[in-house]
Amino acid sequence: MPVRLAFIVLVLSLAGCSWSPKLPWRKAPEPAPATAPEAPAPAPANPQARTAEEFDTSSAAQRQAAAGQGGAGRLLGTTVAALGDVRTEGFWVKTPLVTRERPGRVVSAAGRSAQVVLIPHQGGSLISLSAMRVLDLPLTDLPELKVYAR
């Protein structure tokens, strides 16, 4: 019995040594890989903006041009998109369906379409405020969109 107790005490005391960072045989932890700092979000054109109309800086002519059909293009797939950063202007969709930035078109379930810039993105798709307004979608919806490349 005393040998068993001595063995248990020895194992427990040595197990505690592995937690000590000051032992010479213990390796220092690997430093975290350096990541590039995220670019600051663009400032809204109107710092006092509170509504979709105030945040959306696209003109009526730009919205009308974006709403044009612009050819069918090649269907890349469907995606569910959430509203992206409202401070980023333009007609764009960030989606994992593309690997490089390219012109494209999205079509809502109601058949409305918008000409957009397709931007590669990891994770879920995001759509610009201007594009959502052209598609006449409620800003709190998660619409399913058909994505076409031009």
Sine and cosine of phi, psi and omega as CSV:
sin_phi,cos_phi,sin_psi,cos_psi,sin_omega,cos_omega
0.00,0.00,-0.70,0.71,0.01,-1.00
-0.89,0.45,-0.54,0.84,0.01,-1.00
-0.93,0.38,-0.66,0.75,0.02,-1.00
-0.89,0.46,-0.69,0.73,0.01,-1.00
-0.90,0.43,-0.67,0.75,0.02,-1.00
-0.90,0.44,-0.63,0.78,0.02,-1.00
-0.90,0.43,-0.69,0.72,0.01,-1.00
-0.89,0.45,-0.69,0.73,0.02,-1.00
-0.89,0.45,-0.66,0.75,0.01,-1.00
-0.89,0.45,-0.71,0.70,-0.01,-1.00
-0.90,0.44,-0.70,0.71,-0.01,-1.00
-0.91,0.42,-0.63,0.78,0.00,-1.00
-0.94,0.34,-0.59,0.80,0.04,-1.00
-0.96,0.29,-0.54,0.84,0.03,-1.00
-0.89,0.45,-0.58,0.81,0.03,-1.00
-0.93,0.37,-0.41,0.91,-0.01,-1.00
-0.93,0.36,-0.47,0.88,-0.04,-1.00
-0.93,0.36,-0.26,0.97,0.01,-1.00
-1.00,0.06,-0.18,0.98,-0.04,-1.00
-0.99,0.13,0.87,-0.50,-0.01,-1.00
-0.97,0.23,-0.12,0.99,-0.11,-0.99
-1.00,-0.06,-0.04,1.00,-0.01,-1.00
-0.95,0.30,0.62,-0.78,-0.10,-1.00
-0.90,0.43,-0.50,0.87,-0.03,-1.00
-1.00,0.06,-0.06,1.00,0.00,-1.00
-1.00,0.08,0.77,-0.63,0.02,-1.00
-0.98,0.17,0.56,-0.83,0.07,-1.00
-0.94,0.34,0.58,-0.82,0.01,-1.00
-0.90,0.44,0.53,-0.85,0.02,-1.00
-0.91,0.42,0.70,-0.71,0.06,-1.00
-0.93,0.36,0.52,-0.85,0.02,-1.00
-0.91,0.41,0.63,-0.78,0.01,-1.00
-0.90,0.44,0.62,-0.78,0.01,-1.00
-0.95,0.31,0.73,-0.68,0.05,-1.00
-0.89,-0.46,0.53,-0.85,0.03,-1.00
-0.94,0.34,0.68,-0.73,0.03,-1.00
-0.90,0.43,0.59,-0.80,0.02,-1.00
-0.92,0.39,0.61,-0.79,0.04,-1.00
-0.93,0.38,0.64,-0.77,0.02,-1.00
-0.90,0.43,0.56,-0.83,0.02,-1.00
-0.90,0.43,0.61,-0.79,0.00,-1.00
-0.91,0.42,0.56,-0.83,0.03,-1.00
-0.97,0.24,0.62,-0.79,0.02,-1.00
-0.90,0.43,0.49,-0.87,0.02,-1.00
-0.88,0.47,-0.53,0.85,0.01,-1.00
-0.86,-0.51,0.98,-0.20,-0.06,-1.00
-0.87,0.49,-0.38,0.92,0.01,-1.00
-1.00,-0.02,0.14,0.99,-0.05,-1.00
-0.88,0.47,0.70,-0.71,0.02,-1.00
-0.75,-0.66,-0.39,0.92,-0.04,-1.00
-0.92,-0.39,0.25,-0.97,0.02,-1.00
-0.86,0.51,-0.65,0.76,0.00,-1.00
-0.89,0.45,-0.59,0.81,0.00,-1.00
-0.96,0.28,-0.59,0.80,0.01,-1.00
-0.96,0.28,-0.59,0.81,-0.05,-1.00
-0.97,0.24,0.94,-0.33,-0.05,-1.00
-0.99,-0.11,0.08,1.00,0.01,-1.00
-0.95,0.30,0.55,-0.83,0.00,-1.00
-0.99,0.11,0.23,-0.97,0.04,-1.00
-0.87,0.49,-0.62,0.79,0.02,-1.00
-0.91,0.41,-0.64,0.77,0.04,-1.00
-0.91,0.41,-0.66,0.75,0.02,-1.00
-0.90,0.43,-0.64,0.77,0.01,-1.00
-0.91,0.41,-0.66,0.75,0.02,-1.00
-0.91,0.42,-0.63,0.78,0.00,-1.00
-0.93,0.36,-0.46,0.89,-0.02,-1.00
-0.98,0.18,-0.18,0.98,0.01,-1.00
-0.89,0.46,0.45,-0.89,-0.07,-1.00
-0.92,0.40,-0.74,0.67,0.11,-0.99
0.90,0.43,0.39,0.92,0.04,-1.00
1.00,0.07,0.40,-0.92,-0.09,-1.00
-0.95,0.31,-0.77,0.64,-0.07,-1.00
0.97,0.23,-0.11,-0.99,-0.02,-1.00
-0.97,-0.23,0.80,-0.60,0.01,-1.00
-0.93,0.37,0.84,-0.54,0.04,-1.00
-1.00,-0.03,-0.49,0.87,-0.02,-1.00
0.50,-0.86,-0.15,-0.99,0.06,-1.00
-0.90,-0.43,0.45,-0.89,-0.01,-1.00
-0.53,-0.85,0.44,-0.90,0.14,-0.99
-0.98,-0.18,0.81,-0.58,-0.11,-0.99
-0.88,-0.47,0.61,-0.79,0.11,-0.99
-0.96,-0.29,0.34,-0.94,0.06,-1.00
-0.90,0.44,0.79,-0.62,0.02,-1.00
-0.99,0.10,-0.23,-0.97,-0.02,-1.00
-0.90,0.43,0.89,-0.45,-0.07,-1.00
-0.94,0.33,-0.23,0.97,0.02,-1.00
-0.99,0.14,-0.23,0.97,0.02,-1.00
-1.00,-0.03,0.91,-0.42,-0.09,-1.00
-0.98,0.21,0.28,-0.96,0.13,-0.99
0.95,-0.33,-0.02,-1.00,0.01,-1.00
-0.93,-0.37,0.98,-0.21,-0.10,-1.00
-0.56,-0.83,0.37,-0.93,0.16,-0.99
-0.70,-0.71,0.82,-0.58,0.11,-0.99
-1.00,-0.09,0.85,-0.52,-0.12,-0.99
-0.53,-0.85,0.52,-0.85,0.09,-1.00
-0.98,0.22,0.01,1.00,-0.01,-1.00
-0.97,0.22,-0.17,0.99,0.04,-1.00
-0.82,-0.57,0.43,-0.90,0.03,-1.00
-0.94,-0.33,-0.16,0.99,0.07,-1.00
-0.58,-0.82,0.39,-0.92,0.01,-1.00
-0.92,0.38,0.71,-0.71,-0.03,-1.00
-0.36,-0.93,0.37,-0.93,0.07,-1.00
-0.95,0.30,0.50,-0.87,0.00,-1.00
-0.30,-0.95,-0.19,-0.98,-0.03,-1.00
-0.54,-0.84,0.59,-0.81,0.09,-1.00
-0.85,-0.53,0.56,-0.83,-0.01,-1.00
-0.80,-0.60,0.77,-0.64,0.01,-1.00
-0.99,0.15,0.17,-0.99,0.04,-1.00
-0.88,0.47,-0.45,0.89,0.02,-1.00
-0.99,0.16,-0.08,1.00,0.03,-1.00
1.00,-0.05,0.00,1.00,0.05,-1.00
-0.98,0.21,0.59,-0.81,-0.02,-1.00
-0.79,-0.62,0.36,-0.93,0.03,-1.00
-0.61,-0.79,0.70,-0.71,0.12,-0.99
-0.98,0.21,0.80,-0.61,-0.06,-1.00
-0.66,-0.75,0.19,-0.98,0.20,-0.98
-0.99,-0.13,0.82,-0.58,0.04,-1.00
-1.00,0.01,0.82,-0.58,-0.08,-1.00
-0.87,-0.50,0.77,-0.64,0.03,-1.00
-0.87,0.50,0.61,-0.79,-0.05,-1.00
-0.39,-0.92,0.68,-0.74,0.09,-1.00
-1.00,0.00,0.67,-0.75,0.00,-1.00
0.99,-0.13,-0.42,-0.91,-0.03,-1.00
-0.96,0.30,0.36,-0.93,-0.02,-1.00
-0.98,0.19,0.53,-0.85,0.06,-1.00
-0.80,-0.60,0.57,-0.82,-0.01,-1.00
-0.79,-0.61,0.58,-0.82,-0.04,-1.00
-0.95,0.31,0.40,-0.92,0.05,-1.00
-0.85,0.52,-0.71,0.70,-0.02,-1.00
-0.87,0.49,-0.68,0.73,0.00,-1.00
-0.92,0.39,-0.62,0.78,0.04,-1.00
-0.89,0.45,-0.61,0.79,0.00,-1.00
-0.94,0.35,-0.61,0.80,0.06,-1.00
-0.89,0.45,-0.63,0.77,0.01,-1.00
-0.98,0.22,-0.09,1.00,0.00,-1.00
0.85,0.52,0.73,0.69,-0.01,-1.00
-0.97,-0.25,0.63,-0.77,0.11,-0.99
-0.88,0.47,0.67,-0.74,-0.11,-0.99
-0.92,0.39,-0.34,0.94,-0.01,-1.00
-1.00,-0.06,-0.05,1.00,0.01,-1.00
-0.97,0.23,0.33,-0.95,0.17,-0.99
-0.89,-0.45,0.99,0.17,-0.13,-0.99
-0.96,0.27,0.52,-0.85,0.15,-0.99
-1.00,0.00,0.80,-0.59,-0.09,-1.00
-0.84,-0.54,0.63,-0.77,0.19,-0.98
-1.00,0.05,0.73,-0.69,-0.07,-1.00
-0.92,-0.39,0.82,-0.57,0.01,-1.00
-0.89,-0.47,0.63,-0.78,0.12,-0.99
-0.99,-0.16,0.60,-0.80,0.07,-1.00
-0.98,-0.20,0.00,0.00,0.00,0.00
